[in-house]
Amino acid sequence: MGEKHRKSRGAKQLLIEEAGQSLVLAIGLCALTLLTISVVMGASAVNLKARQLLAIADGAVVAAVDEFEFVADEGSPRIQLTTDQVSQGVRRYLADIGASGRIDNLEIGSVRILPGGQGAELTLKGTVSPPIVGWVVPSGITIEVSSSAQTVLSR
């Protein structure tokens, strides 16, 4: 009877040890799942802000190229844009829609007139603070987008 009791106690001890290992495995899987979820959420937040910034840049450059002036060049009119006109148009558009409230640290990266002077290219920059993992990058993730538009005269 003593031997049977020792076998029973050994089996109980083995079950207790296995239960401890299963708990460690379950905790590890939960941690891995939470880490994966937080990385996916962070990447999604950056992607959404980049798309939002691109939409803002598209609207700004379209509004800015409407700031053209007609120039009579040997009897045929043509459109002429300057960097100052486009920059002012972009600033006005960004202020009108309240873009600085939507994108953190929003700034105009560059404004360039396209060859021929009938279009422009705009680069906007901003930062995104991803949820949950924002403490890893306290200054945020910098995003930069470019957009261009062209105005064409037609009869």
C-alpha positions as CSV (number, residue, x, y, z in Angstrom):
1,M,0.0,0.0,0.0
2,G,2.9,2.3,0.6
3,E,4.2,1.8,-2.9
4,K,0.8,2.6,-4.4
5,H,0.6,5.8,-2.4
6,R,4.0,6.9,-3.6
7,K,3.0,6.3,-7.2
8,S,-0.1,8.3,-6.7
9,R,1.9,11.2,-5.1
10,G,4.4,11.1,-8.0
11,A,1.6,11.3,-10.6
12,K,0.1,14.3,-8.7
13,Q,3.5,16.0,-8.6
14,L,3.9,15.4,-12.4
15,L,0.5,16.9,-13.1
16,I,1.3,20.0,-11.0
17,E,4.6,20.5,-12.9
18,E,2.8,20.2,-16.3
19,A,0.1,22.6,-15.2
20,G,2.8,25.2,-14.4
21,Q,4.3,24.7,-17.9
22,S,1.0,25.1,-19.5
23,L,0.4,28.4,-17.7
24,V,3.7,29.7,-18.9
25,L,2.8,28.7,-22.5
26,A,-0.6,30.4,-22.2
27,I,0.9,33.6,-20.8
28,G,3.5,33.6,-23.7
29,L,0.8,33.1,-26.3
30,C,-1.3,35.9,-24.8
31,A,1.7,38.3,-24.8
32,L,2.6,37.4,-28.4
33,T,-1.1,38.0,-29.5
34,L,-1.2,41.3,-27.8
35,L,2.1,42.4,-29.3
36,T,0.8,41.4,-32.8
37,I,-2.4,43.3,-32.3
38,S,-0.6,46.4,-31.2
39,V,1.8,46.3,-34.1
40,V,-1.1,45.9,-36.6
41,M,-3.0,48.8,-34.9
42,G,0.1,51.0,-35.1
43,A,0.7,50.2,-38.8
44,S,-3.0,50.8,-39.6
45,A,-2.9,54.2,-37.8
46,V,0.2,55.3,-39.8
47,N,-1.4,54.1,-43.0
48,L,-4.7,55.9,-42.3
49,K,-2.9,59.2,-41.5
50,A,-0.8,58.9,-44.6
51,R,-3.9,58.5,-46.7
52,Q,-5.5,61.5,-44.9
53,L,-2.4,63.6,-45.5
54,L,-2.4,62.5,-49.2
55,A,-6.0,63.6,-49.5
56,I,-5.2,67.0,-48.0
57,A,-2.2,67.4,-50.3
58,D,-4.4,66.5,-53.3
59,G,-6.9,69.2,-52.4
60,A,-4.3,71.7,-51.6
61,V,-2.4,71.4,-54.9
62,V,-5.6,71.5,-56.9
63,A,-6.7,74.6,-55.1
64,A,-3.3,76.1,-55.5
65,V,-3.0,75.6,-59.3
66,D,-6.2,77.6,-59.6
67,E,-4.2,80.6,-58.6
68,F,-2.8,80.9,-62.1
69,E,-2.8,84.1,-64.2
70,F,-3.3,84.5,-67.9
71,V,-0.3,85.7,-69.9
72,A,-0.7,86.9,-73.5
73,D,2.2,85.5,-75.3
74,E,2.3,86.8,-78.9
75,G,-1.4,86.8,-79.2
76,S,-2.1,83.4,-77.7
77,P,-3.0,83.2,-74.0
78,R,-1.3,80.8,-71.7
79,I,-1.3,79.9,-68.0
80,Q,1.5,80.9,-65.8
81,L,2.1,79.8,-62.2
82,T,4.7,81.0,-59.8
83,T,6.0,79.3,-56.7
84,D,4.7,82.2,-54.5
85,Q,1.2,81.9,-56.0
86,V,1.1,78.2,-55.4
87,S,2.6,78.4,-51.9
88,Q,0.0,81.0,-50.9
89,G,-2.8,78.9,-52.3
90,V,-1.6,75.9,-50.4
91,R,-1.3,77.8,-47.1
92,R,-4.8,79.3,-47.6
93,Y,-6.3,75.9,-48.4
94,L,-4.6,74.3,-45.3
95,A,-5.9,77.1,-43.1
96,D,-9.4,76.9,-44.5
97,I,-9.8,73.2,-43.9
98,G,-8.0,73.2,-40.5
99,A,-5.4,70.7,-41.6
100,S,-3.0,71.4,-38.8
101,G,-5.7,70.1,-36.4
102,R,-5.9,66.8,-38.3
103,I,-2.2,66.1,-38.8
104,D,0.4,66.7,-36.1
105,N,3.4,68.9,-37.0
106,L,2.0,69.6,-40.5
107,E,4.4,71.5,-42.7
108,I,4.9,72.2,-46.4
109,G,7.9,70.2,-47.5
110,S,8.3,71.7,-51.0
111,V,6.4,73.4,-53.8
112,R,7.7,73.0,-57.3
113,I,6.3,74.4,-60.6
114,L,6.1,71.7,-63.3
115,P,7.9,72.3,-66.6
116,G,5.8,74.5,-68.8
117,G,4.5,76.5,-65.8
118,Q,1.0,75.0,-66.0
119,G,1.1,72.7,-63.0
120,A,2.7,72.2,-59.6
121,E,3.9,69.5,-57.3
122,L,3.5,69.7,-53.5
123,T,5.1,67.7,-50.7
124,L,3.5,67.8,-47.2
125,K,5.0,66.3,-44.1
126,G,3.5,65.4,-40.7
127,T,3.9,63.0,-37.8
128,V,1.7,60.2,-36.5
129,S,1.7,58.9,-32.9
130,P,0.6,55.2,-33.2
131,P,-1.8,53.9,-30.5
132,I,-0.5,51.5,-27.8
133,V,3.1,51.4,-29.0
134,G,3.5,55.2,-29.1
135,W,5.9,55.1,-26.2
136,V,8.3,53.3,-28.4
137,V,8.5,56.3,-30.7
138,P,7.7,59.3,-28.5
139,S,8.4,61.9,-31.2
140,G,6.0,60.1,-33.6
141,I,6.5,58.6,-37.0
142,T,7.2,61.1,-39.8
143,I,5.1,60.7,-42.9
144,E,5.6,62.5,-46.2
145,V,3.4,62.6,-49.3
146,S,3.6,64.3,-52.7
147,S,0.9,65.3,-55.0
148,S,0.7,67.2,-58.3
149,A,-1.9,68.9,-60.4
150,Q,-2.0,70.7,-63.7
151,T,-4.3,73.3,-65.2
152,V,-4.9,73.1,-68.9
153,L,-6.6,75.7,-71.2
154,S,-9.1,74.3,-73.6
155,R,-11.5,75.9,-76.1
